Amino acid sequence: MVTQEEVLSGLKEVIDPEIGANLVDLGLIREVRIEDDRIQVRMVLTMPGCPLAGYLVSQVENKVRTVAEGRTVDVQLLDEPWTPPWT
């Protein structure tokens, strides 16, 4: 059975190309919810209207599918500001 830790570990391989750090360490992944038939990832972007939004969502979906064990993968962008974890 897939765990939240496995999903987050895989997401550490998704790098924000503008910042050069992974989405987990940047604090962009807000929640990973694993249910019987789906995995939901809730995330934010570094800035509103980020030009890489589609790319990042696609990368997250693809990475989660590698561990999803047949579950549907749902990535939801949240409309909330991002604050770097190092501030």
DRENPA-3360 file (N, C-alpha, C; in nm, 2 decimals, always signed):
BEGIN
1 = MVTQEEVL = +0.08/-0.12/+0.00/+0.00/+0.00/+0.00/+0.09/+0.12/+0.00 ~ +0.05/+0.22/-0.08/+0.13/+0.34/-0.10/+0.11/+0.43/+0.03 ~ +0.21/+0.50/+0.07/+0.21/+0.58/+0.19/+0.23/+0.73/+0.15 ~ +0.19/+0.81/+0.24/+0.22/+0.96/+0.22/+0.37/+0.98/+0.20 ~ +0.45/+0.91/+0.28/+0.59/+0.93/+0.28/+0.65/+0.89/+0.14 ~ +0.59/+0.79/+0.08/+0.64/+0.75/-0.06/+0.60/+0.85/-0.16 ~ +0.48/+0.91/-0.15/+0.44/+1.01/-0.24/+0.53/+1.14/-0.23 ~ +0.55/+1.18/-0.10/+0.64/+1.30/-0.08/+0.78/+1.27/-0.12;
9 = SGLKEVID = +0.83/+1.15/-0.10/+0.96/+1.12/-0.15/+0.98/+1.13/-0.30 ~ +0.88/+1.08/-0.37/+0.88/+1.09/-0.52/+0.87/+1.24/-0.56 ~ +0.79/+1.32/-0.49/+0.77/+1.46/-0.52/+0.90/+1.54/-0.50 ~ +0.99/+1.49/-0.42/+1.11/+1.56/-0.40/+1.20/+1.56/-0.52 ~ +1.16/+1.48/-0.62/+1.23/+1.47/-0.75/+1.18/+1.58/-0.85 ~ +1.07/+1.64/-0.81/+1.01/+1.74/-0.90/+1.07/+1.88/-0.86 ~ +1.15/+1.94/-0.95/+1.22/+2.06/-0.92/+1.16/+2.18/-0.99 ~ +1.14/+2.29/-0.91/+1.10/+2.41/-0.97/+1.21/+2.47/-1.05;
17 = PEIGANLV = +1.20/+2.47/-1.19/+1.32/+2.52/-1.27/+1.36/+2.66/-1.25 ~ +1.27/+2.74/-1.20/+1.31/+2.88/-1.17/+1.39/+2.90/-1.04 ~ +1.36/+2.82/-0.95/+1.43/+2.83/-0.82/+1.54/+2.72/-0.80 ~ +1.52/+2.61/-0.86/+1.62/+2.50/-0.86/+1.61/+2.42/-0.73 ~ +1.50/+2.42/-0.67/+1.48/+2.33/-0.55/+1.35/+2.25/-0.57 ~ +1.34/+2.14/-0.49/+1.22/+2.06/-0.51/+1.10/+2.12/-0.44 ~ +0.98/+2.07/-0.49/+0.85/+2.13/-0.45/+0.82/+2.10/-0.30 ~ +0.87/+1.99/-0.25/+0.84/+1.96/-0.11/+0.92/+2.05/-0.02;
25 = DLGLIREV = +1.05/+2.06/-0.05/+1.13/+2.15/+0.04/+1.10/+2.29/+0.03 ~ +1.04/+2.33/-0.09/+1.00/+2.47/-0.10/+0.87/+2.50/-0.03 ~ +0.80/+2.39/+0.01/+0.67/+2.41/+0.09/+0.55/+2.43/-0.01 ~ +0.57/+2.39/-0.13/+0.46/+2.41/-0.23/+0.35/+2.30/-0.22 ~ +0.39/+2.18/-0.17/+0.30/+2.07/-0.15/+0.23/+2.09/-0.01 ~ +0.11/+2.12/-0.01/+0.04/+2.15/+0.12/-0.02/+2.03/+0.18 ~ -0.07/+1.93/+0.09/-0.14/+1.82/+0.15/-0.13/+1.70/+0.05 ~ -0.11/+1.58/+0.10/-0.13/+1.46/+0.02/-0.23/+1.38/+0.10;
33 = RIEDDRIQ = -0.34/+1.34/+0.02/-0.45/+1.26/+0.08/-0.46/+1.13/+0.00 ~ -0.45/+1.02/+0.07/-0.46/+0.89/+0.00/-0.59/+0.83/+0.04 ~ -0.67/+0.80/-0.06/-0.80/+0.73/-0.04/-0.80/+0.60/-0.11 ~ -0.90/+0.52/-0.10/-0.91/+0.39/-0.16/-0.88/+0.39/-0.31 ~ -0.94/+0.49/-0.38/-0.93/+0.49/-0.53/-0.86/+0.61/-0.58 ~ -0.81/+0.70/-0.50/-0.74/+0.81/-0.55/-0.64/+0.87/-0.46 ~ -0.55/+0.95/-0.52/-0.45/+1.02/-0.44/-0.47/+1.17/-0.48 ~ -0.49/+1.25/-0.38/-0.51/+1.39/-0.40/-0.39/+1.47/-0.35;
41 = VRMVLTMP = -0.33/+1.56/-0.43/-0.22/+1.64/-0.39/-0.27/+1.79/-0.40 ~ -0.26/+1.86/-0.29/-0.30/+2.00/-0.29/-0.17/+2.08/-0.28 ~ -0.16/+2.18/-0.38/-0.03/+2.25/-0.38/-0.06/+2.40/-0.41 ~ +0.04/+2.48/-0.39/+0.04/+2.62/-0.42/+0.15/+2.65/-0.52 ~ +0.15/+2.76/-0.58/+0.26/+2.81/-0.67/+0.34/+2.92/-0.60 ~ +0.46/+2.94/-0.66/+0.54/+3.05/-0.60/+0.49/+3.19/-0.61 ~ +0.40/+3.20/-0.72/+0.34/+3.33/-0.74/+0.21/+3.32/-0.82 ~ +0.12/+3.41/-0.80/-0.01/+3.40/-0.88/+0.03/+3.41/-1.03;
49 = GCPLAGYL = -0.04/+3.34/-1.11/-0.02/+3.34/-1.25/+0.11/+3.29/-1.30 ~ +0.17/+3.20/-1.22/+0.30/+3.14/-1.25/+0.30/+3.08/-1.39 ~ +0.39/+3.12/-1.48/+0.39/+3.07/-1.62/+0.42/+2.92/-1.62 ~ +0.47/+2.86/-1.52/+0.51/+2.72/-1.52/+0.40/+2.63/-1.45 ~ +0.28/+2.69/-1.42/+0.18/+2.62/-1.35/+0.14/+2.49/-1.42 ~ +0.11/+2.49/-1.54/+0.08/+2.37/-1.62/+0.19/+2.26/-1.61 ~ +0.31/+2.31/-1.63/+0.43/+2.22/-1.63/+0.44/+2.15/-1.49 ~ +0.43/+2.23/-1.39/+0.45/+2.18/-1.25/+0.34/+2.08/-1.21;
57 = VSQVENKV = +0.22/+2.11/-1.25/+0.10/+2.02/-1.22/+0.12/+1.89/-1.29 ~ +0.16/+1.90/-1.42/+0.19/+1.78/-1.50/+0.30/+1.69/-1.44 ~ +0.41/+1.76/-1.39/+0.52/+1.69/-1.33/+0.47/+1.62/-1.20 ~ +0.39/+1.69/-1.12/+0.34/+1.63/-1.00/+0.25/+1.51/-1.03 ~ +0.16/+1.52/-1.12/+0.07/+1.41/-1.16/+0.15/+1.29/-1.21 ~ +0.25/+1.32/-1.30/+0.33/+1.21/-1.35/+0.41/+1.14/-1.24 ~ +0.47/+1.21/-1.15/+0.55/+1.15/-1.04/+0.46/+1.07/-0.95 ~ +0.34/+1.12/-0.91/+0.25/+1.05/-0.82/+0.20/+0.92/-0.89;
65 = RTVAEGRT = +0.17/+0.93/-1.02/+0.13/+0.81/-1.09/+0.23/+0.69/-1.07 ~ +0.35/+0.72/-1.06/+0.45/+0.61/-1.05/+0.44/+0.53/-0.92 ~ +0.37/+0.59/-0.82/+0.35/+0.51/-0.70/+0.21/+0.49/-0.66 ~ +0.12/+0.53/-0.75/-0.03/+0.54/-0.72/-0.09/+0.40/-0.71 ~ -0.03/+0.30/-0.76/-0.09/+0.16/-0.76/-0.23/+0.16/-0.82 ~ -0.24/+0.23/-0.93/-0.37/+0.23/-1.01/-0.47/+0.33/-0.96 ~ -0.45/+0.40/-0.86/-0.54/+0.50/-0.81/-0.54/+0.62/-0.91 ~ -0.65/+0.69/-0.91/-0.66/+0.82/-0.98/-0.58/+0.92/-0.91;
73 = VDVQLLDE = -0.51/+1.01/-0.99/-0.43/+1.11/-0.93/-0.50/+1.25/-0.96 ~ -0.52/+1.32/-0.85/-0.59/+1.45/-0.86/-0.50/+1.56/-0.80 ~ -0.45/+1.65/-0.88/-0.37/+1.76/-0.83/-0.45/+1.89/-0.83 ~ -0.46/+1.95/-0.71/-0.54/+2.07/-0.70/-0.45/+2.19/-0.66 ~ -0.46/+2.29/-0.74/-0.39/+2.42/-0.71/-0.48/+2.50/-0.62 ~ -0.42/+2.54/-0.51/-0.49/+2.62/-0.41/-0.46/+2.77/-0.44 ~ -0.56/+2.85/-0.41/-0.55/+2.99/-0.43/-0.51/+3.06/-0.30 ~ -0.39/+3.03/-0.26/-0.33/+3.09/-0.14/-0.19/+3.13/-0.16;
81 = PWTPPWT = -0.14/+3.23/-0.09/+0.00/+3.27/-0.11/+0.10/+3.17/-0.06 ~ +0.22/+3.17/-0.13/+0.33/+3.09/-0.09/+0.43/+3.18/-0.01 ~ +0.47/+3.13/+0.10/+0.58/+3.19/+0.17/+0.69/+3.10/+0.18 ~ +0.81/+3.14/+0.14/+0.93/+3.05/+0.15/+0.95/+3.00/+0.29 ~ +0.98/+2.87/+0.31/+1.00/+2.82/+0.44/+1.12/+2.88/+0.51 ~ +1.21/+2.94/+0.44/+1.33/+2.99/+0.50/+1.32/+3.14/+0.55 ~ +1.19/+3.20/+0.54/+1.18/+3.34/+0.58/+1.13/+3.34/+0.72;
% end
